[in-house]
Amino acid sequence: MKLSIVIPVYNEGQVIKETLTKLESSLKTPHEVLIVYDMDEDTTVPIVKKLQNDLKNIKLVKNLYGKGALNALKTGLKKSQGEAVCIMMADLTDDPKVIEKMFNLYQKNKGVVAASRYMKGGHQIGGPKFKQLLSRTAGISLHYLTGIATHDATNSFKLYPKKFLKETKIESDGGFELGIELTVKAFAKGYNISEVPTTWIYSSKESRFYLKKWLPKYLKWYFWAITHKYQSQSINNF
């Protein structure tokens, strides 16, 4: 298995068929798709079971660690069998057509590949303006301050080497700050970081962004990356 795609879900019954249809039509690389759900009553589950009659590479995986997006992601990363693992959302905010390009780039550098809204050719359509400003500022400033070769470190839509995931402890305790945590840790370990442009489309179903709750979690890894960068420079210059 070359590629695993991890999709956390929560009552995505209305959109999951369209998402998986677009995903399967755009991918040539041998792959598996892990649909990670919290509860048997999730509206996504019966739709996926029907699709499995024709799409044998789609797997339903129940959350191992308790409810919530972070635990679903951790479950998917653990259960994935691919040489590389891509995280994408179920609601088509992420463009599945980009994944083949991400994997092709991974084959060249064997590192992390980010789908980037903020590099040349990338776009973000809709969504809260202030949240967009925060993520854009964080991604671009981190790129220039540390040299991380992506303009969009906070985006969850990324592809990781399975080898890196096996050797890396996940410390995030909130949710989607996992994307920036894994990116800066891969950079610190010397993995190649690269990016491809993507268009992110806001979904009205997207979870609310509670600034007071989530911002400190993202800032923790933002400053971790900067501190690690300058500590490394000090050691090298000693």
C-alpha positions as CSV (number, residue, x, y, z in Angstrom):
1,M,0.0,0.0,0.0
2,K,1.5,3.3,-1.1
3,L,-0.9,5.8,0.3
4,S,-3.4,6.1,3.1
5,I,-6.0,8.9,3.3
6,V,-7.4,9.6,6.7
7,I,-10.8,11.3,6.8
8,P,-12.4,12.1,10.2
9,V,-16.2,12.3,10.1
10,Y,-19.1,13.5,12.1
11,N,-22.5,13.1,10.5
12,E,-21.3,13.6,7.0
13,G,-24.0,11.5,5.4
14,Q,-25.1,14.3,3.0
15,V,-21.7,14.9,1.5
16,I,-19.5,11.8,2.0
17,K,-20.6,10.0,-1.3
18,E,-19.7,13.1,-3.3
19,T,-16.4,13.4,-1.4
20,L,-15.4,9.8,-2.0
21,T,-16.6,9.8,-5.6
22,K,-14.4,12.8,-6.4
23,L,-11.5,11.3,-4.4
24,E,-11.6,8.0,-6.2
25,S,-11.9,9.6,-9.7
26,S,-8.9,11.8,-9.1
27,L,-6.4,9.2,-7.7
28,K,-4.3,6.8,-9.7
29,T,-1.9,5.8,-6.9
30,P,-2.8,2.5,-5.0
31,H,-4.4,3.7,-1.8
32,E,-6.7,3.0,1.1
33,V,-9.3,5.4,2.6
34,L,-9.9,5.3,6.3
35,I,-13.2,6.9,7.4
36,V,-12.8,7.4,11.1
37,Y,-16.1,7.9,13.1
38,D,-17.0,8.3,16.8
39,M,-20.3,6.5,17.1
40,D,-22.3,3.8,15.3
41,E,-25.2,6.2,14.9
42,D,-23.1,8.6,12.7
43,T,-25.0,9.3,9.5
44,T,-21.8,8.7,7.5
45,V,-21.6,5.0,8.4
46,P,-24.5,3.5,6.4
47,I,-23.6,5.5,3.3
48,V,-20.0,4.3,3.4
49,K,-21.2,0.7,4.0
50,K,-23.1,0.9,0.7
51,L,-20.2,2.4,-1.1
52,Q,-17.9,-0.4,0.1
53,N,-19.8,-2.8,-2.1
54,D,-18.0,-1.2,-5.1
55,L,-15.1,0.5,-3.4
56,K,-13.2,-2.2,-1.5
57,N,-10.3,0.2,-0.5
58,I,-12.6,2.3,1.7
59,K,-12.5,1.2,5.4
60,L,-14.6,2.2,8.3
61,V,-12.6,2.7,11.5
62,K,-14.1,3.5,14.8
63,N,-12.3,6.0,17.0
64,L,-10.0,4.2,19.4
65,Y,-9.3,7.0,21.9
66,G,-12.6,8.7,22.6
67,K,-14.8,11.2,20.8
68,G,-13.5,14.2,18.9
69,A,-11.5,15.3,15.9
70,L,-8.0,14.9,17.5
71,N,-8.7,11.3,18.6
72,A,-10.2,10.5,15.2
73,L,-7.0,11.7,13.5
74,K,-4.8,9.8,16.0
75,T,-6.7,6.7,15.3
76,G,-6.5,7.1,11.5
77,L,-2.7,7.8,11.7
78,K,-2.2,4.7,13.8
79,K,-4.3,2.4,11.7
80,S,-3.0,3.6,8.3
81,Q,-0.9,1.1,6.3
82,G,0.4,3.3,3.6
83,E,4.0,4.4,3.1
84,A,2.6,8.0,3.2
85,V,-0.5,9.2,5.0
86,C,-2.7,12.2,3.9
87,I,-5.2,13.9,6.2
88,M,-8.2,15.5,4.5
89,M,-11.6,16.7,5.6
90,A,-14.9,15.0,4.6
91,D,-16.8,18.1,3.6
92,L,-14.9,19.1,0.4
93,T,-13.3,22.1,2.0
94,D,-10.1,20.3,0.9
95,D,-9.7,19.6,-2.8
96,P,-9.2,15.8,-3.4
97,K,-7.7,16.5,-6.9
98,V,-4.6,17.8,-5.2
99,I,-3.7,14.6,-3.4
100,E,-2.1,12.9,-6.5
101,K,0.2,15.9,-6.9
102,M,1.1,15.8,-3.2
103,F,2.0,12.1,-3.4
104,N,4.1,12.6,-6.6
105,L,6.0,15.3,-4.7
106,Y,6.4,13.0,-1.7
107,Q,8.0,10.4,-4.0
108,K,10.7,12.9,-4.9
109,N,11.6,14.1,-1.5
110,K,10.2,11.6,1.0
111,G,9.1,14.4,3.3
112,V,6.0,16.3,4.4
113,V,3.9,17.8,1.7
114,A,1.5,20.6,2.6
115,A,-1.5,21.7,0.5
116,S,-1.1,25.4,0.7
117,R,-3.7,28.1,0.5
118,Y,-1.1,30.9,0.9
119,M,1.6,30.1,-1.7
120,K,1.4,31.3,-5.2
121,G,-1.6,29.7,-6.9
122,G,-3.3,28.9,-3.7
123,H,-6.7,30.3,-2.7
124,Q,-9.1,30.4,0.2
125,I,-12.8,31.0,-0.6
126,G,-15.1,32.1,2.2
127,G,-14.7,31.6,5.9
128,P,-14.4,34.0,8.9
129,K,-12.1,36.9,7.9
130,F,-10.3,37.1,11.2
131,K,-9.5,33.4,11.3
132,Q,-8.2,33.6,7.8
133,L,-6.0,36.5,8.7
134,L,-4.6,34.7,11.7
135,S,-3.8,31.5,9.8
136,R,-2.3,33.4,6.8
137,T,-0.2,35.6,9.1
138,A,1.0,32.5,11.1
139,G,1.9,30.5,8.0
140,I,3.7,33.2,6.1
141,S,5.6,34.6,9.1
142,L,6.7,31.2,10.2
143,H,8.0,30.5,6.7
144,Y,10.2,33.6,6.7
145,L,11.2,33.4,10.4
146,T,12.2,29.7,10.4
147,G,12.7,28.7,6.8
148,I,10.0,26.0,6.9
149,A,9.3,25.5,3.2
150,T,5.5,25.9,3.4
151,H,3.5,29.1,3.6
152,D,0.6,27.2,5.3
153,A,1.8,25.4,8.4
154,T,-1.5,25.6,10.1
155,N,-3.5,23.7,7.4
156,S,-4.6,20.2,8.4
157,F,-4.5,19.1,4.7
158,K,-1.0,17.5,4.6
159,L,0.7,14.3,3.6
160,Y,3.3,12.7,6.0
161,P,5.7,9.8,5.7
162,K,4.5,6.9,7.8
163,K,8.0,6.5,9.1
164,F,7.9,10.0,10.6
165,L,4.5,9.4,12.2
166,K,5.7,6.2,13.9
167,E,8.7,7.9,15.5
168,T,6.9,11.1,16.6
169,K,4.9,11.5,19.8
170,I,1.7,13.6,19.4
171,E,1.3,16.1,22.1
172,S,-1.6,18.1,20.8
173,D,-4.6,18.0,23.1
174,G,-7.2,20.1,21.4
175,G,-7.8,19.3,17.7
176,F,-6.5,20.6,14.5
177,E,-3.4,22.2,15.9
178,L,-2.0,18.8,15.2
179,G,-1.2,20.0,11.7
180,I,1.2,22.7,12.8
181,E,2.7,20.4,15.5
182,L,3.6,17.6,13.0
183,T,4.9,20.1,10.5
184,V,7.3,21.9,12.9
185,K,8.4,18.6,14.4
186,A,9.2,17.2,10.9
187,F,11.2,20.3,10.1
188,A,13.1,20.0,13.4
189,K,14.0,16.4,12.6
190,G,15.3,17.3,9.2
191,Y,12.6,16.0,7.0
192,N,12.0,17.8,3.7
193,I,9.0,20.1,3.7
194,S,7.3,21.1,0.4
195,E,4.0,22.4,-0.7
196,V,1.5,22.4,-3.6
197,P,-1.2,25.1,-4.1
198,T,-4.7,24.3,-3.2
199,T,-8.1,26.0,-3.1
200,W,-9.8,25.8,0.2
201,I,-13.6,26.3,0.1
202,Y,-15.5,27.3,3.3
203,S,-18.2,24.9,4.4
204,S,-21.1,26.3,6.5
205,K,-20.9,23.0,8.5
206,E,-17.3,23.8,9.6
207,S,-16.8,23.8,13.4
208,R,-16.7,27.2,15.1
209,F,-13.3,28.6,15.9
210,Y,-13.2,29.6,19.5
211,L,-10.4,32.1,19.7
212,K,-9.6,31.9,23.4
213,K,-9.6,28.1,23.3
214,W,-7.7,27.4,20.2
215,L,-5.3,30.3,19.7
216,P,-2.9,29.3,22.6
217,K,-2.7,25.8,21.2
218,Y,-1.5,27.0,17.8
219,L,0.8,29.7,19.3
220,K,2.5,27.0,21.4
221,W,3.8,25.3,18.3
222,Y,4.4,28.5,16.4
223,F,6.8,29.7,19.1
224,W,8.2,26.2,19.6
225,A,9.3,26.3,15.9
226,I,10.9,29.7,16.3
227,T,12.7,28.8,19.6
228,H,14.0,25.5,18.2
229,K,15.3,27.3,15.1
230,Y,17.3,29.8,17.0
231,Q,18.5,27.3,19.6
232,S,19.8,25.2,16.8
233,Q,21.6,28.1,15.3
234,S,23.2,29.0,18.6
235,I,24.5,25.4,19.0
236,N,25.8,25.4,15.5
237,N,27.6,28.7,16.0
238,F,29.1,27.7,19.3
